[in-house]
Amino acid sequence: MSSNFLCALLILAFLESGRSNSDVSISHSRDGDGQNITCVLSGDENMTQIHWEMLRGPNRTKLGMYHPRFGIYINEEYKTKVKIQNKTSPHQSLLIKVASNESVHICCAFITFPSGKLEQCTDISEKDVGINASTIKDFTYMEQKPKLGLFGRLGAIIIGTILSLFILTILFYLCKNNNCRRKKSFEIRTYRTDSPSETHAEESDDAPTSQSSPNGFDPSKLYAKIKKDLFYGRLWKSYQGQPKAWTQVDTSREATMNSHCVGESDGLIFCLARPEDYDDVMAISQDIYGGNDYLPHRYHFWMTEPGRVVIIARRDRKLVALESGLVVDGGETVIVEGLRVCPNERGCGLAGVIQTFVDGYIKKVYPNVKTKRLTRGDDPGPEKLSKFTLLARRAVLSLLGNSEGFDSFVSGLKEKLLASDGSNSSRPLVSVKDLDALKPLLLDSDLSPKLQLPGNAIIQDWQPLKLMESNLHVLARRNLTWFVDGSGGKPLFMSLHTPPYPIPLNGGSLRFNIDLYGTDTSLAKKALTAHLDSVMSEIQGVVVVHIYMHQIIFDDLKQFCDGHDTVKQLRDFWEQLLLEREF
Ligand SMILES: CC(C)(COP(=O)(O)OP(=O)(O)OC[C@H]1O[C@@H](n2cnc3c(N)ncnc32)[C@H](O)[C@@H]1OP(=O)(O)O)[C@@H](O)C(=O)NCCC(=O)NCCS
């Protein structure tokens, strides 16, 4: 806060330090055989004294001066010709009488604080001149400073503007750097929460406890609670019946801080995230992904997930960033997820800093990792993409409605299916819950080319997993529902859904992700309908459905879903990018 304040002050000071509003106006009028010359100082100035001078050609002669404390002084040789009068207030006006009409300039100079010398001159040989028609402003020696021509003025304005912009730019970067204290070096302490050997043991036991339903997770009850209180994370915890770690506050946090902290560099401390950091993580996660953030729901599951590293960065105890990595492919690949930076530190490179730290940490703890993989919902452009291998782009169709709306929507889809006569519409889709039954199919090397899998992987709710035995353990703990083309032989189509889970959208909604694999349109329509139908009894309230698919079936599927009043497309065509790079 203080740095922002300082920046604001600096910028204001700069803006204020330009020319002040103070000014001197001069006027003269004939008075018998002399001239009355009146000077007025305007603006918020403290006048210290006033000088009167006469300019004859290049010669400048002092006539006299006025000082608020010492009074009026007139130069000896002009004592008979000049009279200085102090009008109502010397701050505002002075009168000088010159006993001749010769062609000279008379100048009055106000010595002021803080502007210094403010001077104006008038040619008393000219006809009477009004107060604001003063001849030359703010100059010191009129005869030595010829007026600037048009180009001279233009040049001065341009140079002034460039200089101002230059100074403002420097101020901006100074302020930005002040806010963006980018890190230079890291020291990493490794603190391993699990080992690869633990991984498989835990996978089958704990798996479904928190991410999805088996231990009594009921989205509809959760949804009702979310509706009542926007602080959905706390509700989620109470719903889970877990002890409320956030009530233990800082003393316990302080005591264990060091043992969980794995590195630091100027100003930032990196720690393994713990359940009690939940509220702080939620505090930097407001409005992420337009309310579609999965982390409020997944966070506690992540705390115990085998092969998962979740790192938070704190600055002055304030949580400022989070990044997570899941080690897959038998320890050779890390999938990075969850990246987020607190809103007031975004745009300063902090995402890069935490990513670098997490990479380093993972390299130390999991030295076999050779590849980094991630998915993104935005296209960062060719320059950023060039740092990765772009494995695939998937099309995403997003629908929004409430549960009743989806009910009639699904009935409508079923009717459409009955009326359709696609070439493969008679092929049956078989529902599979037990992954073991799918294992031979998933490990068949023909599957990937047949279904045109993105990067030879199944992307389950943004998590790209190559089809290999060790990754089936990861999939098994996700409580997925699969539909597979069951017409015998090699399947033409396969799809899966993740159980609906609560997200912050609209103060509490459900998110339902369906991943479709294969390019057969009639099977895709069938699969979509089947997935929606199978969760109808579970969903309540507002539901967002994201359907991820091969781009060539997007238009047909969109058309299939169009034309319903109750369920609308949430956003236009968008893409999921699958990226990979050497680690
Ligand atoms: C996206 C977000 C993390 C970027 O944070 P930031 O500190 O402002 O990031 P910067 O713009 O300074 O970029 C720093 C680095 O992070 C990378 N980065 C930015 N957004 C990224 C993203 N979505 N996924 C991966 N890397 C990203 C940048 O490419 C850059 O890397 P480079 O230096 O190698 O080019 C931040 O805006 C945020 O928290 N947004 C909300 C959450 C979100 O959208 N997360 C995206 C997860 S896919």
The ligand as a Gaussian input file, in Angstrom:
#p B3LYP/6-31G(d) Opt

LIG

0 1
 C       -2.447000     -15.996000     -15.309000
 C       -1.712000     -15.404000     -14.115000
 C       -1.281000     -16.495000     -13.191000
 C       -0.512000     -14.652000     -14.663000
 O        0.188000     -14.111000     -13.556000
 P        1.212000     -12.903000     -13.754000
 O        2.111000     -12.822000     -12.610000
 O        0.422000     -11.706000     -14.074000
 O        2.004000     -13.423000     -15.010000
 P        2.869000     -12.595000     -16.029000
 O        1.991000     -11.935000     -17.020000
 O        3.753000     -11.669000     -15.290000
 O        3.651000     -13.740000     -16.758000
 C        4.743000     -14.365000     -16.163000
 C        4.968000     -15.698000     -16.811000
 O        3.870000     -16.580000     -16.548000
 C        3.389000     -17.095000     -17.758000
 N        1.945000     -17.254000     -17.741000
 C        1.039000     -16.282000     -17.731000
 N       -0.173000     -16.842000     -17.774000
 C       -0.002000     -18.180000     -17.809000
 C       -0.872000     -19.277000     -17.882000
 N       -2.186000     -19.113000     -17.934000
 N       -0.352000     -20.521000     -17.914000
 C        0.963000     -20.694000     -17.899000
 N        1.850000     -19.682000     -17.848000
 C        1.356000     -18.444000     -17.801000
 C        3.753000     -16.067000     -18.798000
 O        3.800000     -16.667000     -20.083000
 C        5.101000     -15.627000     -18.330000
 O        6.058000     -16.573000     -18.681000
 P        7.340000     -16.140000     -19.499000
 O        8.028000     -15.172000     -18.608000
 O        8.063000     -17.448000     -19.682000
 O        6.836000     -15.551000     -20.767000
 C       -2.569000     -14.374000     -13.351000
 O       -3.034000     -13.429000     -14.247000
 C       -3.730000     -15.029000     -12.631000
 O       -3.618000     -15.406000     -11.476000
 N       -4.881000     -15.125000     -13.337000
 C       -6.022000     -15.788000     -12.793000
 C       -5.838000     -17.287000     -12.776000
 C       -5.555000     -17.861000     -14.154000
 O       -6.125000     -17.475000     -15.144000
 N       -4.614000     -18.808000     -14.177000
 C       -4.229000     -19.448000     -15.421000
 C       -3.997000     -20.897000     -15.177000
 S       -3.930000     -21.716000     -16.769000

